[in-house]
Amino acid sequence: MKKSVEEDVFIPLYPKSTVEDKSSLRSKFQERRFWSAVKLLSNVVLWDGIVQEDKVRDLGLSKLLNRYLLLNILNTPLGPDNIEKCNKVVACLPEKWFQDLKGGSTLPELLNFSQHLLQ
C-alpha cells in the first residue's frame, strides 16, 4: 500500500484558468487522477482493523489526503464539483475513527480538510 501511495499517485496541478474548462484534456486528466486517488484512499482504509490503525491513518490521511487530494480540492472552485469531491472523501473515512472524539474536534490529520469543509 505504501508503495502505491508513494509511487502510483500523481495528480497534476494546473492553473485554475486551465482546468476551469471541463472539456480540456488537462482538466479531464486531472479529474481522472483525482478519482483514482480517491479510490485508492477507499481501498487503503478498508485495511483498518487488519493493519495497525496508525499505519492506515498515516497512509490514507497524512500521505494521500493531505499530500494529494486536498490540494486538488482546494484548487477546485467552490460549488457542486467541490462538494462532490468532499463528500466522496468523507464517505471513505471509517466512523470508528471518530467515536472517541469530543464534540467539535477532529483527527489531527483532518484539520486542514475540516477547515475547508467549514468554509
N, C-alpha and C positions, 0 to 999 in steps of 0.2 A: 504494500500500500504506500509506504513511504517513497519508494522509487517512482511509482505512478504519479504521486503528487509533485515530487521534485522534478521529474523529467518529462512527463507527458502533458502537463498542464501549460497551456500558452494562450493567453488572451491578450491580443494586441490592443494598445491604447492609441486611438486615433483622435485627432482634434474633433470637438463636438460638431463643428461645421461639416466634417467629412461623414460622420455617421448619422446625422440628422436625416439624410436622405435614405430611407429604409430600403430602397431598391438598389442602392450602390453595392458593389461587390465587397467593399471593405466593411460596410455595415452588416451585411449578411454573414460574412466570415466571422466577425467579432461576435455576433449573436450565436452562431453555431458553437463557437469555442466556449462561450459563457454557459450555454445549456449543457454542454458536455462536462464542464467542471461542476455544475450543479448535480448532474447525475453521479459523478464521482463522489461528491460530498454525501449524497444519499447512500451510496454503497459503503463508504467509509464508516458512517455512523451505524450502519447495520451490524458492525462488528462489536458495538458496545455490549458488554456483558460476556463477550468471548475473549476479547483483548482488553487489557487494562484500560479503564476509563480515561485516565490521564493521557495515555498514548493516543487514544481515539480523538479526544478533545484537542490535543496538540496538532494532530494531522488535519482534522476536519475544520477546526475553528482558527487556530493560530496560523497555520500554513495555508490552507485552501481558502477559507472565507476571508480572512484579513489580508492575505497577500494578493489574491487574485479576484475573487468575486466582489468584494466590497469596492475595489477601485472601479470596476465596471458599473456597479450600481450607482456609485457617486457621480459617474460621468453620464449616466442616463438621465435625460430631462425628467423632472417630476411630472407624473401623470400615470396613465394606465400601465404602460410598459414597466415603469419603475415599481409600481405596486405589485404587479405580477411577479417580478423577479424577487422582491422581498418576501412575498407570500410563499413562493416555492422554497426559498432558503429556510424560512421558519418551519415549513412543513417537514423538512429534513431532520430537524432537531428533536432528539428524544425527550419526551415530557419528564422523565425521571431526573434529568439534569437540573430541573427547576424546582423539584419538590421541596428541597430543604432551604430554599431562598426565602428571605423575608420580603414582605411587600415593598415594591418599588426598587428592588435591587435586581441585579442580573449577574451572569457569569462575567468574570474579568475579561475573558476573550471576546465577549459580545458587547463591550462598552461602546465602541465606535459604531457598530451596527445599530445598537439601541438608540444612540443619539440621532442617527439618520432616520430611524423609524419615528422618533418623536417630532421631527421636522415635518 
